[in-house]
Amino acid sequence: MRYYSFTDDPVISPDDFYMQLALQEAKAALKEDEIPIGAIVVCEGQVIGRGHNLTERLNDVSAHAEMQALTAAANAMGGKYLQNCTLYVTMEPCVMCAGATYWFQIGKIVFGAYDPQRGFGRINQKITHPKTVVTGGILENECSELVRSFFRQKRIKN
């Protein structure tokens, strides 16, 4: 696994840099005809977990990008808690994924597009760990357009 660091591209903010990596994961999901949502987990400037939606391939409704990235990060860290880590995800996490971040005790969540229908913020903003910092709207246009175009194509095919 190549470890990326923000210092590889000092011209953009760290959140933009890492969200671009999460967008790469989302594009990998798109290539697999999955809903294009991608996630990475960063700890001390290193990407330690990555994932994208695999719900269709695995026939598993819980195989969201966040779940894949969090599990990979915990394995990389050799422990189940990720207090000093940041989860970057292209779409606001659903309640299930936000709940998982509570149990992983993730330090920070940074997401791209808001999800007014299924995002955890609409349903229960207190579902994350009390110490978790949440930031939304990073590269929001790019993140939301990827999902919108995916569903536009699905409607055209059907």
Residue pairs with C-beta under 8 A, 6 or more apart in sequence:
1 47
3 46
3 47
4 18
4 21
4 46
4 47
5 45
5 46
6 14
6 17
6 18
6 45
7 45
8 17
9 17
12 20
15 88
15 110
15 135
15 138
16 138
16 139
18 40
18 42
18 47
18 86
18 88
18 110
19 88
19 90
19 110
19 112
19 138
19 139
19 143
20 139
21 40
21 47
21 50
21 88
22 38
22 39
22 40
22 88
22 89
22 90
22 112
23 38
23 90
23 112
23 139
23 142
23 143
23 146
24 38
25 38
25 39
25 40
25 50
25 51
25 52
25 65
25 69
25 90
26 36
26 37
26 38
26 52
26 65
26 90
26 143
26 146
27 36
27 38
27 146
28 38
28 52
29 35
29 36
29 37
29 38
29 52
29 53
29 54
29 65
30 36
30 146
30 150
32 52
32 54
32 56
32 57
33 56
34 52
34 53
34 54
34 55
34 56
34 57
35 53
35 55
35 147
35 150
36 52
36 53
36 90
36 146
36 147
36 150
37 52
37 53
37 64
37 65
37 89
37 90
37 91
37 147
38 50
38 51
38 52
38 53
38 65
38 89
38 90
39 49
39 50
39 51
39 52
39 65
39 66
39 68
39 69
39 70
39 87
39 88
39 89
39 90
40 47
40 49
40 50
40 51
40 69
40 87
40 88
41 47
41 48
41 49
41 50
41 69
41 70
41 72
41 73
41 82
41 85
41 86
41 87
41 88
41 106
42 48
42 85
42 86
42 88
43 73
43 77
43 82
43 84
43 85
43 86
44 84
48 72
48 73
48 76
48 77
48 85
49 68
49 69
49 70
49 71
49 72
49 73
49 74
49 75
49 76
50 68
50 69
50 72
51 65
51 66
51 67
51 68
51 69
51 70
51 71
51 72
52 65
52 68
53 63
53 64
53 65
54 60
54 63
54 68
55 61
55 62
55 63
55 64
57 63
62 96
64 93
64 94
64 96
64 97
65 89
65 90
66 87
66 89
66 93
66 97
66 100
66 101
67 96
67 97
67 100
69 87
69 89
70 82
70 87
70 100
70 101
70 104
70 106
73 82
73 85
73 104
74 80
74 81
74 82
74 104
77 85
80 103
80 104
81 104
81 105
82 104
82 105
82 106
82 107
83 105
83 106
83 107
83 131
84 107
85 106
85 107
85 108
86 106
86 107
86 108
86 109
86 110
87 93
87 101
87 106
87 108
87 109
87 110
88 110
88 111
88 138
89 97
89 109
89 110
89 111
89 112
90 111
90 112
90 113
90 139
90 143
90 146
90 147
91 111
91 112
91 113
91 115
91 119
91 143
91 147
92 111
92 113
92 114
92 115
92 119
92 120
92 121
92 136
93 101
93 109
93 111
93 119
93 120
94 115
94 118
94 119
94 120
95 118
95 120
95 123
95 124
95 127
97 120
98 109
98 120
98 124
98 127
98 128
99 120
99 127
101 109
101 128
101 129
101 132
102 127
102 128
102 129
102 132
105 129
105 131
105 132
106 128
106 129
106 132
107 131
107 132
107 133
108 132
108 133
108 134
108 135
109 128
109 132
109 133
109 134
109 135
110 134
110 135
110 136
110 138
111 134
111 135
111 136
111 137
111 138
111 143
112 136
112 137
112 138
112 139
112 140
112 142
112 143
112 144
113 140
113 143
113 144
113 147
114 121
114 136
114 137
114 140
114 144
115 122
116 122
120 127
120 128
121 136
128 134
